[in-house]
Amino acid sequence: MALQEQDIHPRSDDQSKPDRITVRSLILGLITAVLMAYTGNLLEMVLHAGSLVKSSYPVALILWFCIWVMINMVIGVVHRPWMLTRIELLVIFGAIWIAGMMPGVGWMGYLIGALPAPYFFATPENRWAELFFDQLPMWAFPNPTPEIMDRFYFGLHEGEAIPWNAWVMPVWWWFSGALALMAAGYFVICIFHRQWVDAERLTYPLVQFPEDLVEGFDEGRVIPNILKKPVFWYGFAWTCGIILWNVINFWYSNIPRIDLFDNVNVKAMHFARNFPPFYARILPPVIGLGYLCSLDLLFSFWFFGVLALVKVGTINRTGLTIGLEGQPSKAGEIIALESHGAMTVLVIWSLWLARRHIKTVWSQALRGERGDGPIPYRFAVVGLACCASYACNFLMNLGMSFGMAVGQLTLMFVAYFAAVKFIAASGFGYLFPVWTKGGSFLKIVTGTVRMTTGDLIATRLADTSVLFGGTRFQTIQMIPHHLKAMDRVVQGRGLVSIVIFAGFVLSFIVSAGTIIYYCYVESALFLRSWTLWEGPHGIFGGIATSLAETEKTVFDLQKMGMWLFGGAEAAVLAILRSRFAWWPFHPLGLAFQYTTGPRYYALSIFLVWAAKLIILRAGGPRLYEKAKPFFIGTVVGYCIGIGIGMVIDLIWFPGEGHGFHNF
């Protein structure tokens, strides 16, 4: 009854808190980020309770934010003036988004696992020492002594201490390179922020989600508005209920499981020989968050995703290849070339649309005017130049030539820009760009004949998840959402950027330190993490394979032609969309057609597209708004169910996790 009375009589306007970032929200956000970074690595790599880092909008983020919503409700019951405001909760949301991306397979497991690996796993059979040890940048790896290497993999002897000093410098250098990339991304996003918000009016669905969960707190309500709607609990019940039903099977195996949410490994459906499988994968976060995405994007994702399967299968069946003799590209590479060309044109098209804004930014930067961006444009332009220069120098110190470093950075800009902008536009967290770092594209199209040994080594190191993560790149995908959420802030705007950089630094330190600690205490081999064993073998085995090849590849006009063809397709689709409002095909679907998201989740995307289409046709915007809590509840129920399941795993099945969440 007390809760109902508080909700009936919210605090008056003069009692409401203004939109401002407080120091307490910054501190709480960073503390939570530290806890996430520690527990994320602990749960995945030590306790084997599963990984919650599979997308750019990880389940760990949603779960921890839901915990904070519940904490705020408890605070409201105990002492309402202490409740966190909407903006304070969104500050916490931004900080934990950064931390949610780093643990284990997100990034840090690959980085720490790779540093001692070349010396420990080198054998006469794999010829690593013979092929590339003399060219390996020694400053980027710990000293190969038994006290450092052997203890890392086999554990410390009794009475020995962890050799932290041996790790400080190599980890610092990799951190500095990643920080330069993150900061460069931050400055680019600050430059384009007003263009995306005001001119192009991106919808930012991934900001809508947490805002809907906290709506009502600023009016003094103890319970968020969405939790009072029965339709929210219908969505919550069906996803959380399925997970908790399956938990019963842990003790009573005669009770059948509901395998609706099982991962792609058991959801593959083969329709024809040489055709890729279609994955009948149902993933509630894709369905729930996809409801906030526009219909044309949803349609393009599943349509081009299915079409890509047909194209790959047809190419495989016909035996078609492109490329010069001795360096052919088969089906997967052909589609990747087409997609990369389309993605590049999308970025060029975006820059063209923003040409007036870019001109304004440049003129204001030259004159030293503040501008309307999150930070002064002069600071953004100078900061971008400095960070890009440092990143280029970092790649050159890894072994790249200047031309290769510039080429790789340019391709990284294309991939990151496309992913960041269109995640903000679509809300699709599984939007992973093809050839994210660009190294594979350079080798396939331009050839390796002019690449030095240093180029090949550095390209491989930079192209993998060691530097700034892999397809799940770090932090920059949250920046446009964080800036959008903070647009209404009137006090404490200086803390907006501090959240990003402090969250990145603290999450990195805690994640790296946690993995190093447990590898020495428990032994890396005992942890049985893929990032500590198979991952490093793939990275350095790939270097050895590249260097051992006696026949170098050359520039291939046929492959470049396929890349240009993909770009031309995207250009035509973009022009048609600009001319005809009814045109249903978005070039974004083509650019990401055979990547993880559309390939694994075409069925989930189709289902939410069909549901949203029916809802809009039947009841228009009013019914859309009424149904929205169901889809938000679908996501929340799934994440809460996973959280409960992992707690059960830790209590009753420690070290034998059931893997509640995967691709």
Buried (B, 14 or more C-beta within 10 A) or exposed (E): EEEEEBBEEBBEEEEEBEBBBBEEBBBBBBBBBBBBBBBBBBBBBBBBBBBBBBBBBBBBBBBBBBBBBEBBBEBBEEEBEEBBBBBBBBBBBBBBBBBBBBBBBBBBBBBBBBBBBBBBBBEEEBBBBEBBBEBBBEEBBBBBEEBBBBBBBBBBEEEEEBBEEBBEBBBEBBBEBBBBBBBBBBBBBBBBBBBBBEEBEBBBBBBBBBBBBBBBBBBBBBBBBBBEBEBBBBBBBBBBEBBBBBBEBBEEEEEEBEEBBBBBEEBEEEEEEBBBEBBBBBBBBBBBBBBBBBEBBBBBBBBBBBBBBEBBBBBBEEEEBBBBEEBBBBBEBBBBBBBBBBBBBBBBBBEEBBEEBBEBBBEBBEEEBEBEBBBBBBBBBEBBEBBBEBBBBBBBBBBBBEEBBBBBBEBBBBBBBBBBBBBBBBBBBBBBBBBBBBBBBBBBBBBBEEBBBBBBBBBBBBBBBBBBBBBBBBBBBBBBBBBBBBBEBEEBBEBBBBBBBBBBBBBBBBBBBBBBBBBBEBBBBBBEBBBBBEBBEBBBBBBBEBBEEEEEBEEBEBBBEBBBBBBBBBBEBBEBBEEEEEBEBBBBBBBBBBBBBBBBBBBBBBBBBEBBEEBBEEEEEEBBEEBBBBBBBBBBBBBBBBBBBBEBBBEEBEEEBBBBBBB
